[in-house]
Amino acid sequence: MSQGRESLVGEFPALRGHLLSVAYRLTGSVADAEDAVQEGWLRLRSLPASRREEIRDLRAWATTVVSRIALDRLRSATARRESYVGDWLPEPIVTPLGAPAADDPLDAVVRDDGVRMAAMVVLDTLTPQQRVAFVLHDVFHVPFPEIADILDCTPAAARQHSSRGRRAVAEADPPPRADLAEQRAVLDRFVTALANGDLSAMTELLHPEVTLTGDSDGKGRTARRVMAGADTLVRFFAGLLRHYRPGVLDTARPVLVNGDVGLHLPAEPGGDGYRALDEHVQAVVVRDGRIVALYDVVNPDKLTHIPR
């Protein structure tokens, strides 16, 4: 029995969470993911009746269409990175701590470990073809012939792209998501130690090989390059606080960043010899009770979807 236009259009919103998850994993951008899903919906609405009647599985059809659109966005973003100032991080998905909002598709997206910031950063190291093939096959179980059609290659080549992507992800070994209560406890202790200037406590809470990656595109203050080592980061943070008003951390609020506990620091004015504080979203990765990675997003273009 064929599906009419109204039936298909009416069923599409139920797929929004799934499609956002697909598009965000492929692009690393909330804006691009939402645009890809919206464009997929518009393409469905514009199909002539004869084409709509050919759709037997709306989920599969929509996944393919949105993946094609996301691939175009990914290729465009890859080209833009050549002129990007500093390191590039995925656009963070910021949601409130506590019970998820049942009507917000992004809350459903971040429940999956595969979209935690550490995992998304690894995906950014893949080529667009590897990323599409790996994500669609290994995460969403799309058959290789369909992936090959999206990538305009043979099924064998699509399988090879997926294999290379899988190998790169396995070698990177991003930390699994720690229990949220543990994350919150570690972050609270670290912020308290930082606010009090307790260098010893800060050092204890940082893994010896901890890294800090900042993303600003030259539009805000953060680390200009990846910083590594607990001692290096402690000195960096301690020196940084001297440039801002006392109590600047009082306005920081804990949030979920891609499903993990992190911080949102709103912009604060400067004056009296102190710097103005740019808006920050910081994702924290905890392993075995210590912080192993921090991701600091300051580029305002990537902070437009934050609930304030």
C-alpha positions as semicolon CSV with decimal commas, in nm:
position;residue;x (nm);y (nm);z (nm)
1;M;0,000;0,000;0,000
2;S;0,153;0,334;-0,105
3;Q;0,202;0,616;0,140
4;G;0,041;0,948;0,058
5;R;0,202;1,285;0,091
6;E;0,034;1,378;0,417
7;S;0,117;1,040;0,570
8;L;0,488;1,070;0,493
9;V;0,511;1,433;0,600
10;G;0,327;1,349;0,920
11;E;0,567;1,066;1,001
12;F;0,883;1,268;0,940
13;P;0,888;1,459;1,275
14;A;0,911;1,128;1,464
15;L;1,245;1,070;1,289
16;R;1,389;1,408;1,387
17;G;1,595;1,281;1,682
18;H;1,744;0,999;1,475
19;L;1,822;1,226;1,182
20;L;1,979;1,493;1,403
21;S;2,201;1,226;1,553
22;V;2,310;1,113;1,208
23;A;2,375;1,464;1,080
24;Y;2,553;1,585;1,395
25;R;2,788;1,286;1,398
26;L;2,869;1,354;1,034
27;T;2,918;1,731;1,059
28;G;3,003;1,807;1,423
29;S;2,777;2,110;1,393
30;V;2,435;2,162;1,553
31;A;2,349;2,430;1,298
32;D;2,449;2,214;1,001
33;A;2,266;1,912;1,147
34;E;1,944;2,108;1,195
35;D;1,973;2,257;0,847
36;A;2,029;1,912;0,695
37;V;1,720;1,770;0,865
38;Q;1,510;2,070;0,763
39;E;1,628;2,041;0,403
40;G;1,547;1,669;0,408
41;W;1,193;1,750;0,518
42;L;1,156;2,010;0,243
43;R;1,278;1,760;-0,017
44;L;1,018;1,511;0,102
45;R;0,742;1,768;0,074
46;S;0,850;1,864;-0,278
47;L;0,854;1,508;-0,415
48;P;0,594;1,439;-0,684
49;A;0,331;1,180;-0,598
50;S;0,489;0,916;-0,819
51;R;0,821;0,946;-0,633
52;R;0,657;0,946;-0,290
53;E;0,483;0,621;-0,375
54;E;0,822;0,459;-0,432
55;I;0,926;0,517;-0,069
56;R;0,876;0,194;0,123
57;D;1,093;0,278;0,426
58;L;1,080;0,645;0,524
59;R;1,353;0,609;0,787
60;A;1,598;0,460;0,536
61;W;1,505;0,717;0,271
62;A;1,542;1,011;0,511
63;T;1,871;0,878;0,651
64;T;2,016;0,860;0,300
65;V;1,894;1,206;0,200
66;V;2,011;1,375;0,520
67;S;2,347;1,196;0,497
68;R;2,401;1,331;0,144
69;I;2,326;1,685;0,263
70;A;2,548;1,641;0,570
71;L;2,833;1,514;0,351
72;D;2,817;1,835;0,146
73;R;2,827;2,039;0,468
74;L;3,118;1,832;0,598
75;R;3,320;1,884;0,283
76;S;3,254;2,258;0,298
77;A;3,361;2,270;0,665
78;T;3,677;2,075;0,586
79;A;3,769;2,340;0,329
80;R;3,694;2,623;0,576
81;R;3,931;2,475;0,834
82;E;4,226;2,559;0,611
83;S;4,184;2,926;0,706
84;Y;4,060;2,865;1,062
85;V;4,264;3,033;1,337
86;G;4,383;2,776;1,591
87;D;4,231;2,438;1,671
88;W;3,887;2,329;1,554
89;L;3,642;2,157;1,789
90;P;3,292;2,026;1,726
91;E;3,009;2,264;1,808
92;P;2,902;2,167;2,161
93;I;2,550;2,050;2,242
94;V;2,470;2,215;2,575
95;T;2,173;2,085;2,776
96;P;2,071;2,140;3,140
97;L;2,174;1,907;3,419
98;G;1,891;1,696;3,554
99;A;1,601;1,526;3,386
100;P;1,610;1,556;3,004
101;A;1,338;1,746;2,823
102;A;1,119;1,485;2,661
103;D;1,031;1,713;2,368
104;D;1,388;1,820;2,280
105;P;1,547;1,594;2,014
106;L;1,895;1,716;2,113
107;D;1,850;1,563;2,459
108;A;1,795;1,228;2,289
109;V;2,105;1,279;2,073
110;V;2,346;1,338;2,363
111;R;2,240;1,026;2,555
112;D;2,453;0,824;2,315
113;D;2,817;0,780;2,418
114;G;2,921;0,824;2,056
115;V;2,850;1,199;2,062
116;R;3,055;1,277;2,374
117;M;3,312;1,544;2,293
118;A;3,611;1,307;2,313
119;A;3,452;1,078;2,054
120;M;3,348;1,365;1,825
121;V;3,703;1,501;1,829
122;V;3,827;1,164;1,699
123;L;3,570;1,171;1,418
124;D;3,714;1,506;1,313
125;T;4,044;1,334;1,231
126;L;3,881;1,117;0,962
127;T;3,839;1,206;0,598
128;P;3,479;1,290;0,498
129;Q;3,450;0,953;0,320
130;Q;3,582;0,759;0,621
131;R;3,356;0,948;0,858
132;V;3,042;0,890;0,655
133;A;3,115;0,522;0,594
134;F;3,213;0,452;0,956
135;V;2,924;0,640;1,115
136;L;2,655;0,512;0,882
137;H;2,768;0,149;0,887
138;D;2,905;0,097;1,239
139;V;2,660;0,321;1,424
140;F;2,342;0,320;1,217
141;H;2,385;-0,013;1,034
142;V;2,334;0,127;0,685
143;P;2,432;-0,135;0,422
144;F;2,747;-0,068;0,220
145;P;2,563;-0,049;-0,117
146;E;2,359;0,244;0,017
147;I;2,670;0,410;0,162
148;A;2,844;0,363;-0,173
149;D;2,556;0,543;-0,341
150;I;2,594;0,838;-0,101
151;L;2,973;0,853;-0,151
152;D;2,954;0,786;-0,525
153;C;3,191;0,491;-0,500
154;T;3,179;0,111;-0,513
155;P;3,054;-0,096;-0,216
156;A;3,406;-0,235;-0,179
157;A;3,548;0,118;-0,152
158;A;3,278;0,212;0,100
159;R;3,373;-0,092;0,306
160;Q;3,738;0,013;0,294
161;H;3,653;0,370;0,404
162;S;3,458;0,228;0,698
163;S;3,740;-0,006;0,794
164;R;3,995;0,278;0,796
165;G;3,765;0,495;1,001
166;R;3,705;0,213;1,249
167;R;4,078;0,153;1,285
168;A;4,148;0,522;1,350
169;V;3,877;0,540;1,617
170;A;4,007;0,223;1,785
171;E;4,364;0,353;1,787
172;A;4,257;0,688;1,936
173;D;4,075;0,504;2,217
174;P;3,862;0,798;2,344
175;P;3,776;0,756;2,714
176;P;3,433;0,604;2,784
177;R;3,173;0,819;2,955
178;A;3,228;0,820;3,330
179;D;2,937;0,813;3,573
180;L;2,777;1,159;3,585
181;A;2,792;1,175;3,964
182;E;3,166;1,109;3,951
183;Q;3,210;1,372;3,679
184;R;3,017;1,629;3,881
185;A;3,217;1,560;4,197
186;V;3,552;1,589;4,019
187;L;3,452;1,909;3,838
188;D;3,314;2,072;4,153
189;R;3,635;1,996;4,342
190;F;3,847;2,130;4,057
191;V;3,652;2,457;4,028
192;T;3,673;2,504;4,405
193;A;4,049;2,443;4,399
194;L;4,088;2,684;4,108
195;A;3,883;2,956;4,277
196;N;4,087;2,917;4,597
197;G;4,420;2,909;4,415
198;D;4,492;2,566;4,564
199;L;4,757;2,448;4,319
200;S;4,817;2,119;4,500
201;A;4,450;2,020;4,488
202;M;4,429;2,120;4,122
203;T;4,730;1,905;4,038
204;E;4,580;1,604;4,218
205;L;4,261;1,631;4,012
206;L;4,439;1,648;3,676
207;H;4,579;1,343;3,502
208;P;4,957;1,381;3,451
209;E;4,904;1,378;3,073
210;V;4,588;1,594;3,071
211;T;4,533;1,809;2,760
212;L;4,355;2,139;2,703
213;T;4,226;2,223;2,355
214;G;4,082;2,567;2,282
215;D;3,865;2,677;1,989
216;S;3,821;3,046;1,918
217;D;3,896;3,115;1,549
218;G;4,073;3,422;1,685
219;K;3,743;3,563;1,821
220;G;3,807;3,504;2,192
221;R;4,075;3,421;2,447
222;T;4,169;3,057;2,501
223;A;4,473;2,833;2,459
224;R;4,630;2,905;2,120
225;R;4,749;2,548;2,079
226;V;4,694;2,218;2,256
227;M;4,847;2,228;2,602
228;A;4,952;1,908;2,781
229;G;5,058;1,808;3,130
230;A;4,911;1,875;3,474
231;D;5,188;2,114;3,582
232;T;5,156;2,315;3,261
233;L;4,779;2,350;3,297
234;V;4,795;2,443;3,665
235;R;5,039;2,724;3,589
236;F;4,827;2,834;3,294
237;F;4,503;2,853;3,494
238;A;4,666;3,015;3,795
239;G;4,824;3,282;3,577
240;L;4,503;3,335;3,383
241;L;4,291;3,411;3,688
242;R;4,513;3,706;3,780
243;H;4,385;3,888;3,471
244;Y;4,015;3,865;3,566
245;R;3,803;4,010;3,842
246;P;3,803;3,824;4,174
247;G;3,509;3,585;4,191
248;V;3,488;3,551;3,813
249;L;3,414;3,180;3,854
250;D;3,108;3,253;4,068
251;T;2,899;3,290;3,753
252;A;3,006;2,952;3,609
253;R;2,722;2,703;3,595
254;P;2,748;2,326;3,550
255;V;2,575;2,198;3,238
256;L;2,584;1,891;3,021
257;V;2,813;1,927;2,721
258;N;2,746;1,651;2,470
259;G;2,603;1,449;2,758
260;D;2,901;1,493;2,993
261;V;2,931;1,737;3,281
262;G;3,093;2,065;3,181
263;L;3,082;2,438;3,249
264;H;2,918;2,740;3,092
265;L;3,089;3,069;3,175
266;P;2,888;3,371;3,057
267;A;3,064;3,678;2,926
268;E;3,162;3,932;3,193
269;P;3,274;4,293;3,151
270;G;3,624;4,401;3,239
271;G;3,747;4,731;3,379
272;D;3,965;4,854;3,666
273;G;4,263;4,686;3,504
274;Y;4,088;4,351;3,456
275;R;4,014;4,179;3,125
276;A;3,663;4,120;2,997
277;L;3,572;3,752;3,006
278;D;3,457;3,592;2,682
279;E;3,174;3,340;2,693
280;H;3,309;2,986;2,730
281;V;3,168;2,635;2,711
282;Q;3,409;2,381;2,858
283;A;3,370;2,007;2,818
284;V;3,553;1,793;3,072
285;V;3,657;1,429;3,028
286;V;3,702;1,228;3,348
287;R;3,877;0,894;3,378
288;D;3,950;0,714;3,708
289;G;3,862;1,018;3,915
290;R;4,087;1,261;3,727
291;I;4,040;1,506;3,442
292;V;4,215;1,373;3,131
293;A;4,098;1,631;2,878
294;L;3,938;1,974;2,864
295;Y;3,780;2,125;2,554
296;D;3,726;2,501;2,568
297;V;3,496;2,647;2,302
298;V;3,505;3,026;2,283
299;N;3,422;3,089;1,916
300;P;3,087;3,273;1,944
301;D;2,974;3,122;1,613
302;K;2,966;2,783;1,787
303;L;2,778;2,905;2,096
304;T;2,455;3,022;1,935
305;H;2,249;2,720;2,050
306;I;2,329;2,746;2,422
307;P;2,025;2,772;2,653
308;R;2,086;3,085;2,860
